[in-house]
Amino acid sequence: MPAKPAYAKLSPVAATEDENRRGFLQIALGSFLALGMTALAVTGGLWSLAMARFMFPNVLTDRQSIQSWRAKIISRPGQVETKFVSTYGV
């Protein structure tokens, strides 16, 4: 390849300025792109966690609390509860 003529060569000052401008654009555009991709990844991760939480049911695992609920709700055989008659007509 032939050597560049003198008029086509950049002066040392112009070459430094050109490199600085390119470096600034690489940092600015690269960081905006990285920021956008990071935000996209974080949003996707949070959506995945929310979806995983949604898939698992809310259940009680404490046997004692379940049995105490059952004792309060279930009436005895042959017995009729009348505490809701005045409020709801039932």
Distance bins in CASP14 RR format, pairs under 12 A and 6 or more apart:
PFRMAT RR
TARGET T0000
AUTHOR 0000-0000-0000
RMODE 2
METHOD distances of the structure
MODEL  1
2 8 0 0 0 0 0 1 0 0 0 0 0
3 9 0 0 0 0 1 0 0 0 0 0 0
4 10 0 0 0 0 1 0 0 0 0 0 0
8 14 0 0 0 0 0 1 0 0 0 0 0
9 15 0 0 0 0 1 0 0 0 0 0 0
10 16 0 0 0 0 1 0 0 0 0 0 0
10 17 0 0 0 0 1 0 0 0 0 0 0
10 18 1 0 0 1 0 0 0 0 0 0 0
10 19 0 0 0 0 1 0 0 0 0 0 0
11 17 0 0 0 0 1 0 0 0 0 0 0
11 18 0 0 0 0 0 1 0 0 0 0 0
12 18 0 0 0 0 0 1 0 0 0 0 0
12 19 0 0 0 0 0 1 0 0 0 0 0
13 19 0 0 0 0 0 1 0 0 0 0 0
13 20 0 0 0 0 0 1 0 0 0 0 0
14 20 0 0 0 0 0 1 0 0 0 0 0
14 21 0 0 0 0 0 1 0 0 0 0 0
15 21 0 0 0 0 0 1 0 0 0 0 0
15 22 0 0 0 0 0 1 0 0 0 0 0
16 22 0 0 0 0 0 1 0 0 0 0 0
16 23 0 0 0 0 0 1 0 0 0 0 0
17 23 0 0 0 0 0 1 0 0 0 0 0
17 24 0 0 0 0 0 1 0 0 0 0 0
18 24 0 0 0 0 0 1 0 0 0 0 0
18 25 0 0 0 0 0 1 0 0 0 0 0
19 25 0 0 0 0 0 1 0 0 0 0 0
19 26 0 0 0 0 0 1 0 0 0 0 0
20 26 0 0 0 0 0 1 0 0 0 0 0
20 27 0 0 0 0 0 1 0 0 0 0 0
21 27 0 0 0 0 0 1 0 0 0 0 0
21 28 0 0 0 0 0 1 0 0 0 0 0
22 28 0 0 0 0 0 1 0 0 0 0 0
22 29 0 0 0 0 0 1 0 0 0 0 0
23 29 0 0 0 0 1 0 0 0 0 0 0
23 30 0 0 0 0 0 1 0 0 0 0 0
23 31 0 0 0 0 0 1 0 0 0 0 0
24 30 0 0 0 0 0 1 0 0 0 0 0
24 31 0 0 0 0 0 1 0 0 0 0 0
25 31 0 0 0 0 0 1 0 0 0 0 0
25 32 0 0 0 0 0 1 0 0 0 0 0
25 33 0 0 0 0 0 1 0 0 0 0 0
26 32 0 0 0 0 0 1 0 0 0 0 0
26 33 0 0 0 0 0 1 0 0 0 0 0
26 34 0 0 0 0 0 1 0 0 0 0 0
27 33 0 0 0 0 0 1 0 0 0 0 0
27 34 0 0 0 0 0 1 0 0 0 0 0
27 35 0 0 0 0 0 1 0 0 0 0 0
28 34 0 0 0 0 0 1 0 0 0 0 0
28 35 0 0 0 0 0 1 0 0 0 0 0
29 35 0 0 0 0 0 1 0 0 0 0 0
29 36 0 0 0 0 0 1 0 0 0 0 0
30 36 0 0 0 0 1 0 0 0 0 0 0
30 37 0 0 0 0 1 0 0 0 0 0 0
30 38 0 0 0 0 0 1 0 0 0 0 0
31 37 0 0 0 0 0 1 0 0 0 0 0
31 38 0 0 0 0 0 1 0 0 0 0 0
32 38 0 0 0 0 0 1 0 0 0 0 0
32 39 0 0 0 0 0 1 0 0 0 0 0
33 39 0 0 0 0 0 1 0 0 0 0 0
33 40 0 0 0 0 0 1 0 0 0 0 0
34 40 0 0 0 0 0 1 0 0 0 0 0
34 41 0 0 0 0 0 1 0 0 0 0 0
35 41 0 0 0 0 0 1 0 0 0 0 0
35 42 0 0 0 0 0 1 0 0 0 0 0
36 42 0 0 0 0 1 0 0 0 0 0 0
36 43 0 0 0 0 1 0 0 0 0 0 0
37 43 0 0 0 0 0 1 0 0 0 0 0
37 44 0 0 0 0 0 1 0 0 0 0 0
38 44 0 0 0 0 0 1 0 0 0 0 0
38 45 0 0 0 0 0 1 0 0 0 0 0
39 45 0 0 0 0 0 1 0 0 0 0 0
39 46 0 0 0 0 0 1 0 0 0 0 0
40 46 0 0 0 0 0 1 0 0 0 0 0
40 47 0 0 0 0 0 1 0 0 0 0 0
41 47 0 0 0 0 0 1 0 0 0 0 0
41 48 0 0 0 0 0 1 0 0 0 0 0
42 48 0 0 0 0 0 1 0 0 0 0 0
42 49 0 0 0 0 0 1 0 0 0 0 0
43 49 0 0 0 0 0 1 0 0 0 0 0
43 50 0 0 0 0 0 1 0 0 0 0 0
44 50 0 0 0 0 1 0 0 0 0 0 0
44 51 0 0 0 0 1 0 0 0 0 0 0
44 52 0 0 0 0 0 1 0 0 0 0 0
45 51 0 0 0 0 1 0 0 0 0 0 0
45 52 0 0 0 0 1 0 0 0 0 0 0
45 53 0 0 0 0 0 1 0 0 0 0 0
46 52 0 0 0 0 0 1 0 0 0 0 0
46 53 0 0 0 0 0 1 0 0 0 0 0
47 53 0 0 0 0 0 1 0 0 0 0 0
47 54 0 0 0 0 0 1 0 0 0 0 0
48 54 0 0 0 0 0 1 0 0 0 0 0
48 55 0 0 0 0 0 1 0 0 0 0 0
49 55 0 0 0 0 0 1 0 0 0 0 0
49 56 0 0 0 0 0 1 0 0 0 0 0
50 56 0 0 0 0 0 1 0 0 0 0 0
59 65 0 0 0 0 0 1 0 0 0 0 0
59 66 0 0 0 0 1 0 0 0 0 0 0
60 66 1 0 1 0 0 0 0 0 0 0 0
60 67 0 0 0 0 0 1 0 0 0 0 0
60 68 0 0 0 0 0 1 0 0 0 0 0
60 69 0 0 0 0 1 0 0 0 0 0 0
60 70 0 0 0 0 0 1 0 0 0 0 0
62 68 0 0 0 0 1 0 0 0 0 0 0
62 69 0 0 0 0 0 1 0 0 0 0 0
63 69 0 0 0 0 0 1 0 0 0 0 0
63 70 0 0 0 0 0 1 0 0 0 0 0
64 70 0 0 0 0 0 1 0 0 0 0 0
64 71 0 0 0 0 0 1 0 0 0 0 0
65 71 0 0 0 0 0 1 0 0 0 0 0
65 72 0 0 0 0 0 1 0 0 0 0 0
66 72 0 0 0 0 0 1 0 0 0 0 0
66 73 0 0 0 0 0 1 0 0 0 0 0
66 74 0 0 0 0 0 1 0 0 0 0 0
67 73 0 0 0 0 0 1 0 0 0 0 0
67 74 0 0 0 0 0 1 0 0 0 0 0
68 74 0 0 0 0 0 1 0 0 0 0 0
72 81 0 0 0 0 0 1 0 0 0 0 0
72 83 0 0 0 0 0 1 0 0 0 0 0
73 81 0 0 0 0 1 0 0 0 0 0 0
74 81 0 0 0 0 0 1 0 0 0 0 0
75 81 1 0 1 0 0 0 0 0 0 0 0
75 82 0 0 0 0 0 1 0 0 0 0 0
75 83 0 0 0 0 0 1 0 0 0 0 0
75 84 0 0 0 0 0 1 0 0 0 0 0
80 90 0 0 0 0 0 1 0 0 0 0 0
81 88 0 0 0 0 0 1 0 0 0 0 0
81 90 0 0 0 0 1 0 0 0 0 0 0
82 88 0 0 0 0 0 1 0 0 0 0 0
82 89 0 0 0 0 0 1 0 0 0 0 0
82 90 0 0 0 0 1 0 0 0 0 0 0
83 89 0 0 0 0 0 1 0 0 0 0 0
83 90 0 0 0 0 1 0 0 0 0 0 0
84 90 1 0 1 0 0 0 0 0 0 0 0
END
